[in-house]
Amino acid sequence: MKGGGRVDSVVSAPGPLVSVGRLWEAAVDTLSANWTGAVTLPSRSQYPHQWSWDSAFIAIGLAEVSQERAQRELLGLLDAQWSDGRLPHIVYNDAAEATYFPGSGFWASRSVPGTPAVSTSGIVQPPVHARAALTVFTQATDATSAWEFLAEAYPKLAAQHRHLIERRDVAGAGLASIVHPWESGMDNSPAWDPFLAGPASSRAFTREDVRHVPAAERPSDADYSAYVALAEHYRDLGYDDRRLAAEHPFTVEDPLFNAILLDGELCLAEIARRLGHDPAPHRTAAKAIHHALLARLWDEDLGTFVARDARTPTRSGTATIAGFAPLLDPWLPTFVRDRLIGLLLSPGFLGGSRHPVPTTDLRAPAFDRCRYWRGPTWVNTNWLVWIGASRAGRPDVASAVREATLALLERSGFREYFDPLDGTGRGAHDFSWSAALALNMLGDGVVPLPS
Ligand code: 9WN
């Protein structure tokens, strides 16, 4: 038996899906209902604009049912890229300006040189897009259109990664820093608590997010105020990444963001190879992230990867789902891989929850079964663990996570997140990436694992 324990001793079988066909149809309907004619909204009520990593997950699901829409989803997002390569985390829909805070006026992107005509935010999200593009390409049935898509997407994806690798390596140690919790995609994770000691915003604002979702499932007012203050600060630096090291109070190296960047570089290498370009620089970049992840973010005591301040040795002391993302790294040393799998199967994660995988260790003081990213189970993080476990040579763990995810969706619908203890759906209803990644998990099981 490989290290890291047996899966059947800790995960109770979720029981067979009642109807794969019904779940599939409901997922397709959800994505159709959230389609504006140009892009897919994460949720019609809670998130009325286009979000960056949401669109990548959505394209991965759409690849199962509509190559054309999957390609449009990604290319539409890439059209909003800034000239420095940054891919903004929100592309605004002017018609919905009043219903989401912060709106486009907050970021004032159009007053910044090198920005697109459409209004966007000025921060980024984890770069899942290269994996999405490769997935869409490998699932395609119309080969001519797929080659055109890949050729158009590749230079933009390469520029997106260059921005992160060259402009966001605040410590000069080989990892990209995030400059705001929203950039992690796991906004309210306890991983950010040690780094959020900065000032609250002095500006008066009205939260729109708690109009649709109970406040107990969303960030506290204090956290929200810190988010607004940090976003204002970065905006007032002119989004100039050269000023981050000396002037910005939040520059954090996150294992999930960097593991996705590593995986994305391997996907870019594969895309480059197929297009007849040199894949070697992408593989070299991936290898450099591999070394830096181990050198800077591995926590020997916790047996997982944790976030750290780019400029000081301060680390997050909480094990979260982000720590498992480096399972995507094909060069992970065996002892690291086995400790990660051991923690994943422990009572803190798979072994202790009926509806895994919780986003925070169930035994951590910060664990909160309701509040977003502080404990609930999410479909996108389960999907990443599913791929990571496959790559780590643990198909038993991968299929346990897949089955638990699909059973949860069948039980509670395409909610944004779920109580890991009793499976109650929380956050937004009819949430796009929950539907999209279900399609991918239910589909041919095509998960590119470029080596
Ligand atoms: C802020 C859209 C986004 C996701 C993030 C998730 C949440 C936004 C919010 O919703 O963040 O970007 O208002 O809470 O945390 O991962 O991309 O679904």
Residues whose N, C-alpha, C, O or C-beta is under 5 A from the ligand:
A	BS01	9WN	P42 Y47 W51 D54 W182 G185 M186 D187
